[in-house]
Amino acid sequence: MITVDYEKCDECGTCIAVCKSNAIVLLERLEVLADMCTKCGVCVKICPVAALTE
């Protein structure tokens, strides 16, 4: 499961753009949809503020 550190996340959308399974959405805050996430880790690697972890 990918988790979001909301204190670090600035909602830039970089992770949304690279998610091939469309598992990351911005609702009231950034959410990773666990049932759609393939845990590929691309979002974790690309996040400019290191707000995502596996």
N, C-alpha and C positions, 0 to 999 in steps of 0.2 A: 504494500500500500504506500502510495506517495502522500506525504503529509505537508501541510503548508504552515510555515511560521508566520503568523499574521503580523507580528511585530516587525519583521523584515520585509514582507511583501509590500511592494508599492503599486501593485496592480498594473504593471507596464504592458502585460499581454504577450510578452515574448514566449512564454510557455504555451499559451493558447495557440499561437501561430505554428509551433513546431510539433504539436501533438497530433500524430497521424490517426489516432483512434477517436479524436474529438471528445476526450474524456475530461478536459479542463474547460470550465465555463466561468464566466464572471456574472454572478447574480448580485446579491447584496455585497458579496465578497467573493474572492476566488475560491472555487470548489473543484476538487478532483472527484469525478464520479467513479467510485470503486468498481462498479459492475462493468464499466467500459474500459477501464485502465488496463493496459497490457504489461505494465511495469517495465517498459523498455528503458527508462532512465534518461531519455533525451532531455526532458524538461528539467531534470535535476542538474544535468551538465550545463545547460544553456542559461539557466537563471542568473541574471547579472548581480543579484543581491543575495544569492545562496539561501533563498527562502523555502526551497523544496528539498525534501529528503526522502530516501527510500526506507 
